[in-house]
Each structure stands twice: as C-alpha cells, then as structure tokens.
C-alpha cells in the first residue's frame, strides 16, 4: 500500500482478515477476532497504536449495561459520515431499543466485511436484514479519496 490513509488501503486491510476465525475479544489477523477486534486491527495497520484500550467485555455486555458503549467509542475515534462509502465502518443495532453491538466495513455498495459471530471474518451481502439494523457510519480519520 503506497498510502495507508486511503479507502483502498482500508479495504485491502479488511480483506486480509477474511477467514480469520471468530474469537470473542481477540484482534489477531489469521488467529481470531470479533467485530471490534477487526476494526481495531485495521486501525493498527493504518495508524499504529490504538486510540483507546478496549475494556474487557462479555458477549452480552450490551444487554447487561444498556449503554451505547460501542457507538460512543466510534463517535470519539472515527469521523461520522452521512452516506457511507466503501471503507467506512458501519455500526449496527441488532434489536429495536437495544444498544449498538456490531461493526463491519462497507466493502461495496451491496457488501460488508465483518466478523460473523461463531464463524469467521466474512464478506456478506448488505441485505435488508443488515440495512434495517444499520444506525451509523464512520470513516477512519485522515482518509484520502483514491
């Protein structure tokens, strides 16, 4: 990658995580990751050190706390976007009234890359199931158009 701060660089990095097994709280390409770990790994590839240390969290952390922890962290560390573009981070709310609990990267207008619970990092169709749950989009900081 000639410039690590382009959408093309984000996508190339995200795609390099495909088939990494799902592992709760992990963030090691090829070994294991969850959805947050995927975004953390992309961040490390682009910028080096992560902007915040992720606290320990249980699989049902959102249901237990009821807090928008994931959304608030995205708001602190990423740049909100009105219309998501390829390479943007998508935030999902898995149930009405529940806190946001899932992240992915828009890889094409009709596809997302994400750590699929119990499986691996995959590229999925951005079907109505996911579109209904999409609540916010963010760009990595200092992204250049390419």
N, C-alpha and C positions, 0 to 999 in steps of 0.2 A: 504494500500500500504506500503510495507516494505521499499522500497527505492523510493523516489519521483522523482528520476532522471533517470528513465528508459523509454524506448519506451512503455512498457506495462503500466506504470503509465500515460503517455500522453494519450494513447488510452482509458484507463479506465476513465480518467477525461473527455476527449472529449465525450465519450459515455454517461456520466452522464448529458450532456447538451441536449441530444436528446429530442425533443418535446418542448424545450424552444421556446416560440413564437418569431417571428422576430420583433424587435423593433430597429429602427434607433438610433444609438449612445448608446444603452444600453449594459450592460455587467453584468447581474444578472441571474444566473442559475435558471431556472424554472419560471422566471418573464419575461425576454426579453433580446434579444441580436441581434446584427448584426454580420457580418463575423469577423470584427475586434474585437468586444466585446467577441466573442468566444475565439479567440487566447489570448486576454488579460485575460480572466477568467482562461484559462488553465495555463497561466504564473503565475497568483496569487496563484493557487493551488500548483504549483511546487516550486516557489521561494519566495512568499510573495509579497512585493511591486513591482509594475510595473517599468520597466527600464526608461520609459518616460511617460509623461502625454499626452494623445491623445488630440489634439486641437479639438474644435468644427468643425464639417464638415456637409455640406449639402448633400442630396442624389446625387446631380450632381456635387460634388466637383471636380472630376477628369476631367470632361468635361470643367468646368469653368476655372480651373488653367492650365490644360495640363501638370502638373508636375507629376513626378514619386514619389509622396509622400509616398505611401504605400510600394513600392519596396525599396525605400531608407531607410525607417524605418526598414524593415525586414533585410536589409544589415547591419544596425547598431546594431540590437539587437539579431539576430539569426545567425547561422552558415551555410553558403552555402553548399549544397550537390550536387554532380554530378548526382547521381542516387538516386531518392527518395526512402526512406524506410518507412514502417508503423510507424506512429507517427510524420512524417515530415510535416511541413507547406508547402502547395502549394500556389503559387501566380499565379493569372490568369489575363490576359488581355482580356477584353470582346469584343473588336473590334480591327481590324488592325489599327495600328498607334495611338491608344488611350492609356492613361496611365493604369497601372495595377489598378484593382479596386475590386478584390475579393480574399478571402483567404479560405482555407479549410485545413483539416488534412487528410493525406492518412491513411485510416483505414485498407485496404487490398490492394493487388496489383490491384484489379479492383473496389475499392470503396473509396469514400471520405465522410468525415463528414464536413458539412458546414451549415451556417445559410442561408437558402434559402429565398431570398427576398420575402416579403409578406406572407410567410408561417411560418416556424419554423426551428430549427436545425434538419437536416435530414441526413441520410446516403444514398448517391446516388451511382449509378454505375458510374465508371470512364470511361464513354463512349467517343467516338470520339469528341462529342461536347466539353467536358471538356478538353480532351487531346490536342486538337488544340489550346486551349486558355491558357494552362499551360506554363508559361515562366520561372519559377524559383522555386527551392525547398530549404528549410532551416530546419535545426534541432534546437531544443531547446538547449541552452548551457549545457554543462557538462552531456549530456545524456550518460548513460552506456548501453552497449549491455546486453540484457537479453533473 
